[in-house]
């Protein structure tokens, strides 16, 4: 009898704690193996530290991720926490689908102290903060050391300027006897990171300003912008060192060792290190007339509007945990993306890959997108119009600028 | 209640269920879509407003909409006749073979029963440019200049048509073959005794008797090409119907409006336009082909 009572008492305690305390929250992100594994690991640590809170991770293929979010959140079927590309924030914030992060744990002070300047600025709308990231990414020049050797180039000396990049790319390109490109010196993939390289790096290096200070006006169709754009498209049309979708895309072709150099993001470190037989290096983006440049971006976590009570408290706790210094370190180790807190970077300035992407942050700009997919397509099509339809780069760029201006105007209308 | 009334009632009883299903999953959403095409419904719009015909005005002023509907016209006008003619020729030839006919039928049907996504990707790889694609490698080895195929705005659409014809061919061959085999053999024999050539038999007896089947296939294939989506989605880079919108079909345009731009009102309007086009085309075909048969 006594034993039965004890058992009953224990069972009752369990029942009370589970019914009264347990909070279940859901976190969504797209499927990228190393990111999914790292979040799973973080969830385990978080649940151990916070009994009574359970977190469930749900993933979707990248291709349909934005569509799932956009369909589920308005219908009230979404999760409590979502992983978003920073370029999608304006659309979600404007529609009211993201909750303002609580000021006591994610206030202006905190953001300014914790994050890089460009993060603080792009996560903020009218003085309110809507999302906090774990990591940031920049671009670098990556090159295949074996192909450098084959072309008689020093495998440890990558090009440092745009002029060198161009001449290296020519030396590294191979053609068949019909003149078809069979090995690309430089991947030309505007719908990968290429459009960011043009938009925030090349335009600025050639002396153009891509957007006005308040980001309301498209200003890259200046003579300087046209010369930057022409420099890029000439690599395809005149120098023939690469073309869009050569070997499916830049990453596939680089992994297949059919592309000698590429401009790619720090998130690729893990992927490329896992490829057997690929000897690669990463260097800072080439300069032009002494001007450095880079493009920074990030995926970030937000809390869905309408989350309240215990679920909101648990979500804020979880958000704080997955953006903590420990989480940032783990993210760098497993995924390869850079810590979003500048102070954490100092410890990695000797890592051959990480240091390169870190250095890029000093000269990096993040585009203030209003419609990332739409704005990307405009530049991608602009390159195609020059390379496939043989149109004049100047005319094409002016047309692209006016199309992008219309997108921005329509958004703020 | 008389027996015939009872029978009718039973028939209606059985028909009611599928009818209910059709009303719920076809007609109701279509009505909803028609209403929504006159609003600014969007996933990122919380307040839905009535906008009249604004959505229609917007799409008809959109060059991408016009381009995608133009592309759809080319898909249909090139693809449908190609697949019907080829299907008929193959079926007539196949009918002459008695040995291993089942085996040949299977070979022609294989592309049709393979998942379209897999087919599209395999062809996409084969259409790649040197040094990757098989087709260009063949051309180069024959001394013919390598082609851009899916990477060339002038060729990409026809590559997609070719793949879809290749897929649909098996279906047409099987249906035509079944039709040819229902032609009464005494008609053919009588004609042969009267001294008609094989060609004449085909032209004067078999082809006219195949008219109902041809009508069926023309309607089905035209609808298939008018709504072409999966092939384009999988054969163009990042599923965008490129390069430069050269392969974008009406269905892909609608999909992009709805699920990339989240602009449901415009997508609904474009769907209605596509629906109207398909209906008109189908009615015209029925009118054109549906003549009384006399033996």
Interface residues (C-beta under 8 A of the other chain):
Chain A: X63 X66 X67 X70 X71 X74 X91 X92 X94 X95 X96 X97 X176 X178 X180 X181 X182 X183 X191 X243 X244 X245 X246 X247 X248 X249 X258 X373 X374 X377 X381 X384 X385 X388 X389
Chain B: X43 X44 X45 X46 X125 X128 X129 X130 X131 X132 X136 X140 X145 X146 X148 X151 X152 X153 X237 X238 X239 X240 X242 X243 X244 X245 X259 X260 X261 X262
